[in-house]
Amino acid sequence: MANQVDTADPIEGCPGDFEQMSEHERGRMAARARVLKALAHPTRLFIVERLAEREHCVCHLTEMIGADTSTVSKHLSVLKNAGLLNSRKQGTIVFYSLSDDCVLTAADCIDRVIQRSIAEQTAYLNADYTRTTD
């Protein structure tokens, strides 16, 4: 169970009871962080997007990315170890696919955050530009 924190002397403007992160929550957040860390590379995000379309072999991904096979294999290993990919072998060729399409929902969410941030920055810059030209 989480430890109750004494809030008799709360931080100004931040009253109320709260609980410290439990060991279970800490483990859950660490597991999430491992998955997010695996996704935190442009090449790996590209791989996930391509695998959302269909499965691909290492050789095709290598051609699409324009990197050497060992680099692409390392990226695939990181994604697979995080539980994001499945693999199957057909003769000497290894094919990869997404283990769950839910990762695409996360990517869509990230795109919305980026778009909102750009819109906010653009509005700020436009307002600042209008002030300086008046």
C-alpha angles and dihedrals in degrees: 000000000000120000116252112233119220108240098181087119102033123186107269110271092011107085125160143072122291138168129233119243110278123225089252091053091045090055092046092050091048090052091050091048090054091055093045090048090053089054094045097098128081093227093051091049088051090051091051091051092050092047089051087066095050142313118293136194122236091252093057093045089050090055093046093050096040094225133117120275095250092056093049091045090053091052090049090049092053091050093045093048088053089056095249099116141049123204136199130186123225108184105308095337121095118209123199131203136170114273090212132008091218089092087071090061089056090050090051089051091051090051090053091050090051092048092049091048092051091049092050092048092047091050090049093049092046091050091047091048092049091052093050095047096048 
